[in-house]
Amino acid sequence: MREATARRVTRGVLIAATSISVLAVLLVLAAWRNDHTINSDKGVATAEVLSAGALRSAVSFVTPDGVTHNPRLGVLYPTNLTAGQRIDVEYARADPDLVRVAGRDVRVAVVPAGSVIVVTWLVALPTLWIVRRRTVRAVA
């Protein structure tokens, strides 16, 4: 492999792996910020799961002032929910669209984000090693 090509490939792999890692960390930080916002002014309600998916679940709940809320972005930490289920939710009273399943927090996001980072580098490092090895062989 030519050195110029090897440099481009190496740079591309490093940029991609670093970008994915940074995005995973930002995801955890955003989840922590949302949890902090909810905890600082927490309301609790019972919600009905309208639709359930692996990445997004829609819920509907009524706040103590009698207003029904159906957060357009769904509920945070939606795993293992089923449509029709009744669950407890915690929400930010100042922003009832920011709602999470009661008892769940940022810890739910750490393992998946960490796994993404580990897998990314498990792919990137051997790729970098192969590129370096081919470049050394081509130069020698």
C-alpha positions as CSV (number, residue, x, y, z in Angstrom):
1,M,0.0,0.0,0.0
2,R,1.3,3.4,-0.9
3,E,2.1,5.7,2.0
4,A,-0.3,8.5,0.8
5,T,-3.1,6.0,0.6
6,A,-2.2,4.5,4.0
7,R,-2.2,8.0,5.6
8,R,-5.7,8.7,4.2
9,V,-7.1,5.4,5.3
10,T,-5.5,5.8,8.8
11,R,-6.8,9.3,9.1
12,G,-10.3,8.2,8.0
13,V,-10.5,5.3,10.4
14,L,-9.2,7.5,13.3
15,I,-11.7,10.2,12.5
16,A,-14.6,7.8,12.2
17,A,-13.8,5.9,15.4
18,T,-13.2,9.1,17.4
19,S,-16.4,10.6,16.1
20,I,-18.5,7.6,17.0
21,S,-16.9,7.5,20.4
22,V,-17.5,11.2,21.0
23,L,-21.1,10.9,19.9
24,A,-21.6,7.9,22.4
25,V,-20.2,10.0,25.2
26,L,-22.4,13.0,24.2
27,L,-25.4,10.7,24.3
28,V,-24.7,9.7,27.9
29,L,-24.1,13.3,28.9
30,A,-27.4,14.3,27.3
31,A,-29.2,11.6,29.2
32,W,-27.5,12.8,32.4
33,R,-28.6,16.4,31.7
34,N,-32.2,15.2,31.1
35,D,-32.1,13.2,34.4
36,H,-30.8,16.2,36.2
37,T,-33.6,18.4,34.8
38,I,-36.2,15.9,35.8
39,N,-34.8,15.4,39.3
40,S,-34.6,19.2,40.0
41,D,-38.3,19.6,39.6
42,K,-39.8,16.1,39.5
43,G,-43.5,15.3,39.0
44,V,-44.8,11.7,39.1
45,A,-47.7,10.2,37.3
46,T,-49.2,7.0,36.0
47,A,-49.0,6.7,32.2
48,E,-50.4,4.5,29.6
49,V,-48.1,3.2,26.9
50,L,-49.7,4.0,23.6
51,S,-47.0,2.3,21.4
52,A,-43.8,0.5,22.3
53,G,-40.7,0.1,20.3
54,A,-37.0,-0.6,21.0
55,L,-36.0,3.0,20.5
56,R,-39.2,5.0,21.1
57,S,-42.3,4.4,23.1
58,A,-45.3,6.8,23.2
59,V,-47.1,7.4,26.4
60,S,-50.0,9.5,27.7
61,F,-50.4,10.8,31.2
62,V,-52.3,13.4,33.2
63,T,-50.6,15.9,35.4
64,P,-52.2,17.0,38.7
65,D,-53.5,20.2,37.0
66,G,-55.7,17.9,34.8
67,V,-53.8,18.4,31.6
68,T,-53.2,15.3,29.4
69,H,-49.7,15.0,28.0
70,N,-48.4,12.9,25.1
71,P,-44.7,13.8,24.7
72,R,-44.0,14.0,21.0
73,L,-40.5,12.4,21.5
74,G,-41.8,9.6,23.7
75,V,-40.5,8.5,27.0
76,L,-36.8,8.2,28.0
77,Y,-35.4,4.7,28.6
78,P,-38.3,2.8,26.8
79,T,-37.0,-0.7,26.9
80,N,-39.3,-3.6,27.8
81,L,-42.6,-1.7,27.5
82,T,-45.7,-3.0,25.8
83,A,-48.6,-1.1,24.3
84,G,-51.5,-0.8,26.8
85,Q,-49.2,-1.2,29.8
86,R,-49.7,1.2,32.7
87,I,-46.4,2.5,34.1
88,D,-45.2,5.1,36.6
89,V,-43.3,8.0,34.9
90,E,-41.3,10.9,36.3
91,Y,-41.3,14.2,34.4
92,A,-40.0,17.7,34.7
93,R,-42.9,19.8,35.9
94,A,-41.6,22.8,34.0
95,D,-41.5,20.7,30.8
96,P,-43.9,17.7,30.9
97,D,-42.6,16.6,27.5
98,L,-39.4,15.6,29.3
99,V,-40.5,12.3,30.8
100,R,-38.8,9.0,31.8
101,V,-39.9,5.6,33.1
102,A,-39.8,5.8,36.9
103,G,-36.8,4.1,38.4
104,R,-34.7,4.4,35.3
105,D,-31.9,6.8,34.8
106,V,-28.7,7.5,32.9
107,R,-27.2,4.2,34.0
108,V,-29.5,2.5,31.4
109,A,-27.6,4.4,28.7
110,V,-24.0,3.7,29.9
111,V,-23.7,0.1,28.9
112,P,-25.0,0.5,25.3
113,A,-22.9,3.6,24.8
114,G,-19.8,1.8,26.2
115,S,-20.5,-1.2,24.0
116,V,-20.6,1.0,20.9
117,I,-17.2,2.6,21.9
118,V,-15.6,-0.8,22.5
119,V,-16.9,-2.4,19.3
120,T,-15.9,0.7,17.3
121,W,-12.3,0.4,18.6
122,L,-12.3,-3.4,18.2
123,V,-12.9,-2.8,14.5
124,A,-10.7,0.3,14.1
125,L,-7.5,-1.0,15.8
126,P,-7.1,-4.1,13.8
127,T,-7.8,-2.1,10.6
128,L,-5.1,0.4,11.6
129,W,-2.7,-2.5,12.4
130,I,-3.4,-4.1,8.9
131,V,-2.8,-0.8,7.1
132,R,0.4,-0.2,9.0
133,R,1.6,-3.7,8.3
134,R,0.9,-3.4,4.5
135,T,2.6,-0.1,4.4
136,V,5.7,-1.4,6.1
137,R,5.8,-4.3,3.7
138,A,5.4,-2.1,0.7
139,V,8.2,0.2,1.8
140,A,10.6,-2.6,2.6
